[in-house]
Amino acid sequence: MHGRRNRAALLWIAATTLAATLAFSAVAATDKGPAEQAAHAISTLSDVDWSISDGDELLRRVISQSSKDGLEQLAAHGDAKAETLVGIGLFSGFLGFPEDEKAADELFRKAVEQNFAGAEVMLGVSHVGRSQEDDEMAVELFRKAANQGDAGGEICLGDMYREGLGGLVEDRAKAIELYRKSADQGDQLAIDRLHSLGIS
């Protein structure tokens, strides 16, 4: 009998402690400053999210859980992921960000200096088609991201091989190899590229 009472008492203590902890966590989350809220929102994104998700969608997700101001504050403190997300907003003029490709490039470069693959892909994308030199730079950025296993880097490098851009010789087989690596990570765009080449 005592054993059952002790067990029930322990369960009640555990339940009330858990409830108190959850309540405290909920209050603490709302008490965080804007930059802390943005950092928390970014922390919910997995490497796979960064690798295969649309940049605008990632930006929307983070801002929905924090704020544009908080994200900008975090970027100003040198957080590579925040720099990349603010850069995406500036590059596309999305979610209240003014369209400013020069400012976006600066932020992408800062994040690239921290070896963040998502920024390497975005900086490369922002330079494709500007000039031969820019295309060559994009190839190197995509290659760097792809070498880190980034699905976005793999598909972008595959596109450059498929079209023979950035000083690369057109190489369908290499493009397919890169698309397959990206598709294996679940990148729908890579899967679509393979289908367009008649490969399932």
Secondary structure, DSSP 8 states (H G I E B T S, - for coil): -HHHHHHHHHHHHHHHHHHHHHHHHHHHHHHS-HHHHHHHHHHTS-HHHHHHS-HHHHHHHHHHHS-HHHHHHHHHTT-HHHHHHHHHHHHHT-TT----HHHHHHHHHHHHTTT-HHHHHHHHHHHTTT-HHHHHHHHHHHHHHHHTT-HHHHHHHHHHHHHT-TT----HHHHHHHHHHHHHTT-HHHHHHHHHTT--
